[in-house]
Amino acid sequence: MTIKAAFFIETLTVLGAKVRWCVSNVLSAQDQFATANAGVKAEEIYAETGQLPDPFPTDHAQLQNIIRNGLMTNLTSYRNMTQGLVGVCLGPTNWVEKLLQMQANGPLLFPVVNINNSLTNGRLAYLFDKLCLVWKLSFNGNEEFA
């Protein structure tokens, strides 16, 4: 998860969306943003235990399997999980066309939203970049504030 993805998820949440983030490659995530988006009160847990909480908590065995191994080729094995899914946002461009094609042909069990080409993503990225620039200019790039 990047800072921009965290910003996008937080914005959707503020607007009233119920968002659950998961990833097939846990090593690609920045833990502090994943923890923040999971709604974890990291400072309280750290004060009590001296350790940061796991940013990927789940007790659901099938979801753990998806996170650990990625999406398997047999899409029907996850049919029971789709009852709670409204849709999925996709960021990486290499799978967008394949999933949109699957959605159009019917084998995909839930809608796909391509956030790469969305107007909202572009505006949020622009706003985020400007906020970072203002922050750096306001504090002269001092690391203790950034």
URHUUR-V472881 format. One record per residue. N is the residue number from 1. RES is the residue in three letters. PSI is psi in whole degrees, 0 to 359 (NA if undefined). D_FIRST is the distance of its C-alpha to the first C-alpha in Angstrom with 1 decimal. Layout:
# URHUUR-V472881
n=N res=RES psi=PSI d_first=D_FIRST
n=N res=RES psi=PSI d_first=D_FIRST
This chain:
# URHUUR-V472881
n=1 res=MET psi=132 d_first=0.0
n=2 res=THR psi=171 d_first=3.8
n=3 res=ILE psi=321 d_first=6.7
n=4 res=LYS psi=320 d_first=8.1
n=5 res=ALA psi=319 d_first=6.0
n=6 res=ALA psi=319 d_first=6.7
n=7 res=PHE psi=317 d_first=10.1
n=8 res=PHE psi=315 d_first=10.7
n=9 res=ILE psi=317 d_first=10.2
n=10 res=GLU psi=320 d_first=12.4
n=11 res=THR psi=315 d_first=14.8
n=12 res=LEU psi=321 d_first=15.3
n=13 res=THR psi=316 d_first=16.0
n=14 res=VAL psi=326 d_first=18.5
n=15 res=LEU psi=358 d_first=20.1
n=16 res=GLY psi=359 d_first=20.8
n=17 res=ALA psi=145 d_first=18.4
n=18 res=LYS psi=113 d_first=17.5
n=19 res=VAL psi=133 d_first=13.9
n=20 res=ARG psi=121 d_first=12.6
n=21 res=TRP psi=134 d_first=9.1
n=22 res=CYS psi=163 d_first=9.2
n=23 res=VAL psi=151 d_first=8.2
n=24 res=SER psi=342 d_first=11.0
n=25 res=ASN psi=95 d_first=9.8
n=26 res=VAL psi=340 d_first=8.8
n=27 res=LEU psi=348 d_first=9.4
n=28 res=SER psi=355 d_first=6.6
n=29 res=ALA psi=150 d_first=4.2
n=30 res=GLN psi=112 d_first=5.6
n=31 res=ASP psi=321 d_first=8.0
n=32 res=GLN psi=326 d_first=9.4
n=33 res=PHE psi=323 d_first=6.9
n=34 res=ALA psi=319 d_first=6.5
n=35 res=THR psi=316 d_first=10.2
n=36 res=ALA psi=319 d_first=11.0
n=37 res=ASN psi=339 d_first=9.8
n=38 res=ALA psi=354 d_first=11.8
n=39 res=GLY psi=21 d_first=14.7
n=40 res=VAL psi=134 d_first=15.7
n=41 res=LYS psi=78 d_first=18.2
n=42 res=ALA psi=324 d_first=17.2
n=43 res=GLU psi=325 d_first=20.0
n=44 res=GLU psi=317 d_first=22.6
n=45 res=ILE psi=319 d_first=21.6
n=46 res=TYR psi=321 d_first=21.5
n=47 res=ALA psi=324 d_first=24.9
n=48 res=GLU psi=319 d_first=26.4
n=49 res=THR psi=341 d_first=25.1
n=50 res=GLY psi=8 d_first=23.9
n=51 res=GLN psi=149 d_first=20.6
n=52 res=LEU psi=144 d_first=17.1
n=53 res=PRO psi=159 d_first=16.3
n=54 res=ASP psi=123 d_first=14.3
n=55 res=PRO psi=356 d_first=10.9
n=56 res=PHE psi=55 d_first=11.6
n=57 res=PRO psi=133 d_first=15.2
n=58 res=THR psi=144 d_first=17.2
n=59 res=ASP psi=2 d_first=20.8
n=60 res=HIS psi=116 d_first=20.9
n=61 res=ALA psi=318 d_first=22.0
n=62 res=GLN psi=321 d_first=21.1
n=63 res=LEU psi=321 d_first=17.5
n=64 res=GLN psi=320 d_first=17.3
n=65 res=ASN psi=320 d_first=18.8
n=66 res=ILE psi=315 d_first=16.4
n=67 res=ILE psi=317 d_first=13.4
n=68 res=ARG psi=316 d_first=15.6
n=69 res=ASN psi=353 d_first=17.4
n=70 res=GLY psi=176 d_first=15.5
n=71 res=LEU psi=125 d_first=17.6
n=72 res=MET psi=166 d_first=21.3
n=73 res=THR psi=339 d_first=23.8
n=74 res=ASN psi=93 d_first=25.8
n=75 res=LEU psi=335 d_first=24.1
n=76 res=THR psi=344 d_first=27.0
n=77 res=SER psi=344 d_first=26.2
n=78 res=TYR psi=17 d_first=23.5
n=79 res=ARG psi=323 d_first=25.9
n=80 res=ASN psi=330 d_first=26.4
n=81 res=MET psi=337 d_first=22.7
n=82 res=THR psi=346 d_first=22.8
n=83 res=GLN psi=327 d_first=25.1
n=84 res=GLY psi=358 d_first=22.4
n=85 res=LEU psi=134 d_first=20.1
n=86 res=VAL psi=323 d_first=20.6
n=87 res=GLY psi=181 d_first=18.3
n=88 res=VAL psi=138 d_first=14.9
n=89 res=CYS psi=139 d_first=12.8
n=90 res=LEU psi=126 d_first=12.0
n=91 res=GLY psi=311 d_first=10.1
n=92 res=PRO psi=131 d_first=11.3
n=93 res=THR psi=339 d_first=14.9
n=94 res=ASN psi=340 d_first=16.6
n=95 res=TRP psi=355 d_first=16.7
n=96 res=VAL psi=307 d_first=17.3
n=97 res=GLU psi=319 d_first=21.1
n=98 res=LYS psi=314 d_first=21.6
n=99 res=LEU psi=322 d_first=20.1
n=100 res=LEU psi=323 d_first=21.9
n=101 res=GLN psi=317 d_first=25.0
n=102 res=MET psi=321 d_first=24.8
n=103 res=GLN psi=318 d_first=24.4
n=104 res=ALA psi=325 d_first=27.5
n=105 res=ASN psi=348 d_first=29.5
n=106 res=GLY psi=342 d_first=28.8
n=107 res=PRO psi=346 d_first=27.4
n=108 res=LEU psi=136 d_first=23.9
n=109 res=LEU psi=354 d_first=24.1
n=110 res=PHE psi=159 d_first=21.9
n=111 res=PRO psi=152 d_first=21.1
n=112 res=VAL psi=136 d_first=18.3
n=113 res=VAL psi=123 d_first=17.0
n=114 res=ASN psi=106 d_first=16.1
n=115 res=ILE psi=351 d_first=13.9
n=116 res=ASN psi=321 d_first=14.4
n=117 res=ASN psi=12 d_first=18.0
n=118 res=SER psi=147 d_first=18.1
n=119 res=LEU psi=320 d_first=20.0
n=120 res=THR psi=316 d_first=17.7
n=121 res=ASN psi=316 d_first=14.6
n=122 res=GLY psi=317 d_first=17.0
n=123 res=ARG psi=321 d_first=18.5
n=124 res=LEU psi=320 d_first=15.3
n=125 res=ALA psi=317 d_first=14.2
n=126 res=TYR psi=312 d_first=17.8
n=127 res=LEU psi=316 d_first=18.0
n=128 res=PHE psi=315 d_first=15.0
n=129 res=ASP psi=319 d_first=16.4
n=130 res=LYS psi=321 d_first=19.8
n=131 res=LEU psi=319 d_first=18.8
n=132 res=CYS psi=319 d_first=17.4
n=133 res=LEU psi=314 d_first=20.7
n=134 res=VAL psi=318 d_first=22.8
n=135 res=TRP psi=315 d_first=21.3
n=136 res=LYS psi=319 d_first=22.1
n=137 res=LEU psi=323 d_first=25.5
n=138 res=SER psi=325 d_first=26.3
n=139 res=PHE psi=19 d_first=25.9
n=140 res=ASN psi=29 d_first=27.0
n=141 res=GLY psi=15 d_first=23.9
n=142 res=ASN psi=129 d_first=24.8
n=143 res=GLU psi=329 d_first=22.1
n=144 res=GLU psi=342 d_first=23.2
n=145 res=PHE psi=341 d_first=22.1
n=146 res=ALA psi=NA d_first=18.9
